[in-house]
Amino acid sequence: MSKNIPITVAYGDGIGPEIMEATLNIITSAGANLDIETIEVGEQVYLRGNMAGIDPSAWDSLKRTRIFLKAPITTPQGGGYKSLNVATRKTLGLYANVRPCISYHPFVSTKHPVMDLVIVRENEEDLYAGIEHRQTQDVFQCLKLITRPGSEKIIRYAFEYALSNNRKKVTCFVKDNIMKLTDGLFHQIFRDIAVDYPEIENEVWIVDIGAAKMANTPENFDVIVMENLYGDILSDVAAQITGSVGLAGSANIGANYSMFEAIHGSAPRRAGQNLANPSGLLLGAVMMLNHIGQIDVATNVHNAWLKTLEDGIHTYDIFKENISKQKVGTKEFAKAVIERVGEKPKTLKEVKYKAIEKREARVSAGKYKIQRKDLVGVDVFLDWKNGSAEDLGEILKKSSTNHLNLSFMSNRGVKVWPSGNPETFCTDHWRCRFVQTKTDEALNNSHVIELLESINNSGFDFIKTEHLYNFDGEPGYSKAH
Ligand code: NAD
């Protein structure tokens, strides 16, 4: 008998406790060897005044076991509460969110009988960095951060996942026709890393048409890697079109920690009524069992679950008169799965998990070289509402210095000075680009400070600056529209 593996369990909120009880019942009945430590996270912790939704002592358990099986939680309405999910992913460095979305035709009603795709979502960056500012009366901003190491890690993870799980293709969704630098970086890194995996097909779609194709012909996709926001939205879409959002589990993987959960939320309206489908969390737990090496238990549980679906024993969310045989509650569904441990599906594809051989990820050495970084200008953002673009341009150009000269101004990204269109709608948030005048002298921060002093002395309210750098001569900033 293999030794027990310590894991941390949180029962969560809403339907959480019911689906967790069902899940633990099934996997322990099937022979999972676990030492379970329970922690409290979520609504009650928030309402006790802990804005993070998790007590400091709970981190001790997570740091000890490094494996977290988590039921969905409710974040209370109102300001100030921090997302526990985002905090856990970031604190534990869970950079990869893996979400298999599979249809179970003809046993679960779906418009897509052939669908077996996995979304690999970047989990730590993008607009989820949580860096937001209100800068003027009218303008609010959220910073989108895409990093080279973050993108390399998730994209390589997607290819390695494809290799280990016998998947044939990795698709990347980006929006680099608009976000040329951030999504452009993600796209370029995808292209670079794909070269290391010649046996795996690769393709790139702009996210909007890619999403439309995924929703219409999901059978054409295999593994899809995405930045955080696109992955968050589209994995719910993908799970829902398999038949129910209640059917998909997810793994959040980092170098040292991992967390397993259902992709759906706490469905408070269904709570406490023995109604919820525990399948999403159960499949999350199957991913956990594979992760901790309890491969046989994972295989047995997954096959017993498939057989239960095949036998038409369905919770309310997937129950259909003409397909299903018996409508059951959460507890009865769990009991039916337990009764089928050892059985295999007859029509649905049986799963046969294998231990994933440990090997070094393929890394191409020295692809990225440090580039020369030269300051060439600065965007100064002003809060100003005293007239037209023409008025502002004429006054502000007088603040130019010997080193930095006002080149243009834009409002919400549209160039409004010089020679703007007077009909362009302008807010109180102006991006004013000052560029280097003397190219024989290297520009530095003292020149920027000198410019800001000049602008300040003219009575302007500058609210932020962004430096303009060239990297090996290539602009590291967007041009005006
Ligand atoms: P939800 O996923 O909880 O529910 C959406 C719909 O799907 C509901 O109509 C519900 O009936 C159905 N549904 C979801 N899971 C089901 C299941 N297992 N069985 C049967 N039906 C199921 O989304 P929501 O209503 O937008 O969010 C409710 C709460 O969940 C919010 O507080 C939200 O913050 C939280 N949430 C938590 C997580 C998480 O902890 N990982 C994720 C998403 C949302």
Residues whose N, C-alpha, C, O or C-beta is under 5 A from the ligand:
A	BS01	NAD	A71 P72 I73 T74 T75 G246 A262 I263 H264 G265 S266 A267 P268 R270 A276 N277 P278 D317
